[in-house]
Amino acid sequence: MAVMDKTILITGSTDGVGRYVAQRLAAKGWRVIVHGRDRTRGQAVAAQITKQGGEACFLAADLASLAEVRSLADAALRDSDGLDVLVNNAGIGTSGQRRELSTDGFELRFAVNYLAGFLLTRLLLPMLETRKSARIVNVSSAGQQPIDFSDVMLTRGYSGVRAYCQSKLAQILFTFDLATELSGRKVTVNCLHPATYMDTTMVRLSGVKPISTVEQGGAAILQLVESPTLAGRTGLYFSGMQEARADPQAYNERARRRLRTLSFDLVGVADPLAA
Ligand SMILES: NC(=O)c1ccc[n+]([C@@H]2O[C@H](COP(=O)([O-])OP(=O)(O)OC[C@H]3O[C@@H](n4cnc5c(N)ncnc54)[C@H](OP(=O)(O)O)[C@@H]3O)[C@@H](O)[C@H]2O)c1
């Protein structure tokens, strides 16, 4: 039985830091919507939470497909009676030198790590806005690379690291842009680098030796989700537990506008601010 009467959707909570945050919040009485691609892992996470007296359900969706992002939003709208927090956490790491494409033909890391969260957020915003206050948390990274607007899909000079870092900075530009749009409204939006090289699947696949724990990164995400000190605070970037500065491109209004226009175009949604 959820005692907090609060519901959270955490994308990519079948593994890594997302799963840790899901388990921690469920233990505190949050209703948790677990998300990932892998049904076996997802159902196991939800079942374990339920077994321990918490409340959880699992929704499967491959964020490499915008149609599946839409189905995920529909399922969240249908299956839960409200949403207090959305954490856009799902992601793929830096490994692999071969450029890959999403189902919709976009560069894969841009699509999964950034564009899927952009669309999911737009689709769930009305649901978040029914709450007295709600939060969006975008799990980005300290690994940031300015977006080259002449080649966003990285057809030239591709590397997995470049693709990952571009997608992570895109999340930050999106966070700042959305915070400005929602200013004075009920929903706050912040982003963070959780911790450096946590011991997760993503880091292990990249061949890097982990130097942080999932608990460290998890604590940083939990702070943005639930800390009372952040009530009403929006448009912030944190590195771990501390407020920090992101790459200069995130503070460039023109770059944020360009990414906004491109993103609405790519997902086929009308920009509510466009006249
Ligand atoms: N690990 C670090 O040190 C570190 C540092 C900075 C930032 N971050 C960020 O933290 C977030 C979580 O990373 P992590 O280290 O916990 O990674 P992880 O253990 O590899 O977990 C990634 C999660 O994302 C999901 N996911 C991946 N591709 C997906 C897709 N196409 N559709 C739907 N879900 C997908 C996975 O679900 P399934 O596999 O079940 O589909 C899994 O639940 C990421 O955004 C990452 O960029 C991590």
The ligand as an ORCA input file, in Angstrom:
! r2SCAN-3c Opt
* xyz 0 1
  N      26.812      4.947    -14.994
  C      27.371      6.140    -14.873
  O      28.456      6.297    -14.330
  C      26.634      7.354    -15.366
  C      27.289      8.597    -15.309
  C      26.614      9.729    -15.764
  C      25.317      9.612    -16.235
  N      24.704      8.393    -16.273
  C      23.341      8.322    -16.785
  O      22.537      7.605    -15.870
  C      21.459      6.972    -16.577
  C      21.364      5.513    -16.132
  O      22.570      4.863    -16.443
  P      23.040      3.492    -15.787
  O      24.496      3.601    -15.623
  O      22.170      3.144    -14.651
  O      22.783      2.512    -17.026
  P      22.379      0.972    -17.133
  O      22.649      0.224    -15.882
  O      23.015      0.501    -18.398
  O      20.782      1.046    -17.304
  C      20.216      1.639    -18.431
  C      18.719      1.561    -18.347
  O      18.191      2.190    -19.525
  C      17.330      1.279    -20.184
  N      17.410      1.419    -21.628
  C      18.508      1.409    -22.414
  N      18.166      1.528    -23.708
  C      16.810      1.593    -23.743
  C      15.864      1.697    -24.791
  N      16.225      1.729    -26.084
  N      14.565      1.727    -24.468
  C      14.173      1.661    -23.186
  N      15.018      1.572    -22.136
  C      16.336      1.526    -22.420
  C      17.787     -0.118    -19.752
  O      16.692     -0.995    -19.808
  P      16.679     -2.426    -20.541
  O      18.093     -2.803    -20.813
  O      15.916     -3.316    -19.644
  O      15.922     -2.125    -21.773
  C      18.201      0.135    -18.309
  O      17.085      0.064    -17.459
  C      21.778      7.136    -18.061
  O      20.997      8.181    -18.600
  C      23.241      7.525    -18.081
  O      23.587      8.307    -19.199
  C      25.332      7.260    -15.852
*
